[in-house]
Amino acid sequence: MSGTTASGRGRTGGIPRHTGGGVNRWTVLTVLCVSLLFVALDTTILYVAVPSITEDLRPGPVELLWIVDIYPLIAASLLILFGTLGDRVGRRRVLLLGYGLFALASAAAALAPNPQTLMAARALLGIGGAMIMPATLSILRQVFPDRRERAVAIGVWSAVAAVGAAVGPVLGGFLVENFWWGSVFLINIPMMAAMFLIGRWLLPESRGEHNGPWDLVGAVIAALGVLGIVFGVKRLGSGAPVVGVSTLLPIVVGTALLILFVRRQGRRTHPLIDVRLFARPAFGTSIGCIVLAMLALVGLQLIAVQYLQLVLGLSPLATGLRMLPLVFSAMAAGLTGSKLLQALGPRVMVVGGFALTAIAVVSLTALGSENHFWQLSLGFVLLGFGFQSTLFGAYESMLSEAPAAQAGGAAALGETAYQLGAGIGVALLGSVMNAAYAPGLNRVSGVSDRASHSASHSLGEAYKVAAGLGEHARQALRVAARDAFIHGLRVTLVASAVLLLVGAGIALRLPRRAAESAERADAEAAAEEGAVAAVEGGAVAAAEEGPVAAGCEGAPASASTGR
């Protein structure tokens, strides 16, 4: 398989070099998926450990926020940097370094004696995660050159990612209940050590063309731009004012830096990312579908967890178990995604995934204060299958559209879109939820305006306020807050369904069939490469022919021109 430089020029450096005598590609996939599983777990496993960390380390509110958020914040901002670095220096090399850093940071986090140390360790975990995530997907792209086999591999990869994020709270709840909060980090150490040894032995090295200097300045600009936007939207999601130094300013600065990054890449001979990829409808549309899918559902997932715990009264472990139908259906969608893609094509698969997810979301608006197990489980099954089908089709189209030598950059763009969509979704749907919830607590019988105002911040806050009131006022506030939350949940579900339908409309731009776009892209690059080589060869031949022709007086003119 031929590869291209980041700009689509030059000879391939992207052919995998298999170590260990030629490793079976499905074995490689297993190693990559186990790596991804633990990175995905760390995005959510800490949620249930927060109360224990608060009791043990006594962090302030701001410190606690940073302990939870700094991992995804750092990881999202560095994906492009490490994804494109892997294209240059070797994706396996970056992945192995990520394993080592992830293990060391996990040990530091588990043994952290104070909030500051835990915060720094979580930041290092984010750096390690940013090295691992795009490398797993870009190595997968290289190891599976055949699109049908690659579709199966991406299905398994995406199912593992879904399982890791969804199982995180369940596993975290088990570990915290039976050990201590540091155990949620300690489990990473033996697995990452094993992955380092196995990966060094089994994984193939691959890289894109590395002619020309690596654009370190551009990588830093991209990292700061993504960091600004993700930080701003996370602050919005936490309830900070829309117009503020910590919200609007980072978003504006981050957007400006990303615009600068795109312009810089368009001018460079050897860019980090070929911005011409976005001119391909399948690539740009796939990125947009990933953003919209995450935007519509991640914030909704957090609200659903609150519903299960605060409205239905489930424990954290029971909440995680109640969401297992969503996990299993997402796994099923990932494992059957290849066959669905071949049968339906990217356009129908992604549009259908969006539509099925919207139907599932609308069906959940019938939920109330009663615990309807089967209704909730059916909604979660449809939600998980539709959502994962959407992500599978979008990721597969995005990765197959990119030339092999740009696999790291393409994977990093996909993961960055995922993180941006998640961050914006939490802020957007959280704001919709708050706007619909707060008016329900304006006037509650027997409750003062001050108490009602405090209760309007969240359902959890309302329950805390109610605990300090008299019997009649306490019951009135709890009922009013619960009813307001259910109303807000329904409004948020409708807003999410609208976003999903918008995504379905955008997905209509995807190709009807799963054409061999990646191979076509590589063939185009090879043809361009051959044309350049022919021109260069002709120039060399002419230069060599010149002295000979000059020494042959009286030779026919046609001899020097080849006629």
Secondary structure as the mmCIF struct_conf table of DSSP 4:
data_model
#
loop_
_struct_conf.conf_type_id
_struct_conf.id
_struct_conf.beg_label_comp_id
_struct_conf.beg_label_asym_id
_struct_conf.beg_label_seq_id
_struct_conf.end_label_comp_id
_struct_conf.end_label_asym_id
_struct_conf.end_label_seq_id
TURN_TY1_P TURN_TY1_P1 ALA A 6 SER A 7
BEND BEND1 GLY A 8 GLY A 8
BEND BEND2 GLY A 10 GLY A 10
BEND BEND3 ILE A 15 ILE A 15
STRN STRN1 ARG A 17 ARG A 17
TURN_TY1_P TURN_TY1_P2 GLY A 20 GLY A 21
HELX_RH_AL_P HELX_RH_AL_P1 ARG A 25 THR A 44
TURN_TY1_P TURN_TY1_P3 ILE A 45 LEU A 46
HELX_RH_3T_P HELX_RH_3T_P1 TYR A 47 ALA A 49
HELX_RH_AL_P HELX_RH_AL_P2 VAL A 50 LEU A 57
HELX_RH_AL_P HELX_RH_AL_P3 PRO A 61 VAL A 89
HELX_RH_AL_P HELX_RH_AL_P4 ARG A 91 ALA A 110
TURN_TY1_P TURN_TY1_P4 LEU A 111 LEU A 111
BEND BEND4 PRO A 113 ASN A 114
HELX_RH_AL_P HELX_RH_AL_P5 PRO A 115 VAL A 143
BEND BEND5 ASP A 146 ASP A 146
HELX_RH_AL_P HELX_RH_AL_P6 ARG A 147 ASN A 178
BEND BEND6 PHE A 179 PHE A 179
TURN_TY1_P TURN_TY1_P5 TRP A 181 GLY A 182
HELX_RH_AL_P HELX_RH_AL_P7 SER A 183 LEU A 186
TURN_TY1_P TURN_TY1_P6 ILE A 187 ILE A 187
HELX_RH_AL_P HELX_RH_AL_P8 ASN A 188 LEU A 202
HELX_LH_PP_P HELX_LH_PP_P1 LEU A 203 PRO A 204
STRN STRN2 GLU A 205 GLU A 205
BEND BEND7 GLY A 212 GLY A 212
HELX_RH_AL_P HELX_RH_AL_P9 LEU A 216 GLY A 237
TURN_TY1_P TURN_TY1_P7 SER A 238 GLY A 239
BEND BEND8 VAL A 242 GLY A 244
TURN_TY1_P TURN_TY1_P8 VAL A 245 THR A 247
HELX_RH_AL_P HELX_RH_AL_P10 LEU A 248 ARG A 267
BEND BEND9 THR A 269 HIS A 270
BEND BEND10 LEU A 272 ILE A 273
HELX_RH_3T_P HELX_RH_3T_P2 VAL A 275 ALA A 279
BEND BEND11 ARG A 280 ARG A 280
HELX_RH_AL_P HELX_RH_AL_P11 PRO A 281 GLN A 306
HELX_RH_PI_P HELX_RH_PI_P1 TYR A 307 VAL A 311
BEND BEND12 LEU A 312 LEU A 312
HELX_RH_AL_P HELX_RH_AL_P12 PRO A 316 ARG A 322
TURN_TY1_P TURN_TY1_P9 MET A 323 MET A 323
HELX_RH_AL_P HELX_RH_AL_P13 LEU A 324 SER A 363
HELX_RH_3T_P HELX_RH_3T_P3 LEU A 364 ALA A 366
BEND BEND13 SER A 369 GLU A 370
HELX_RH_AL_P HELX_RH_AL_P14 PHE A 373 GLU A 401
BEND BEND14 ALA A 402 ALA A 402
HELX_RH_3T_P HELX_RH_3T_P4 ALA A 404 GLN A 406
HELX_RH_AL_P HELX_RH_AL_P15 ALA A 407 TYR A 437
HELX_RH_3T_P HELX_RH_3T_P5 ALA A 438 LEU A 441
BEND BEND15 ASN A 442 ARG A 443
TURN_TY1_P TURN_TY1_P10 SER A 445 GLY A 446
HELX_RH_AL_P HELX_RH_AL_P16 ASP A 449 ALA A 455
TURN_TY1_P TURN_TY1_P11 SER A 456 HIS A 457
HELX_RH_AL_P HELX_RH_AL_P17 LEU A 459 ALA A 467
TURN_TY1_P TURN_TY1_P12 GLY A 468 GLY A 468
BEND BEND16 LEU A 469 LEU A 469
HELX_RH_AL_P HELX_RH_AL_P18 GLU A 471 ILE A 506
HELX_RH_3T_P HELX_RH_3T_P6 ALA A 507 ARG A 509
BEND BEND17 LEU A 510 LEU A 510
BEND BEND18 ARG A 512 ARG A 513
HELX_RH_AL_P HELX_RH_AL_P19 SER A 517 ALA A 550
TURN_TY1_P TURN_TY1_P13 GLY A 551 GLY A 551
BEND BEND19 CYS A 552 CYS A 552
TURN_TY1_P TURN_TY1_P14 GLU A 553 GLY A 554
HELX_RH_AL_P HELX_RH_AL_P20 ALA A 557 THR A 561
TURN_TY1_P TURN_TY1_P15 GLY A 562 GLY A 562
#
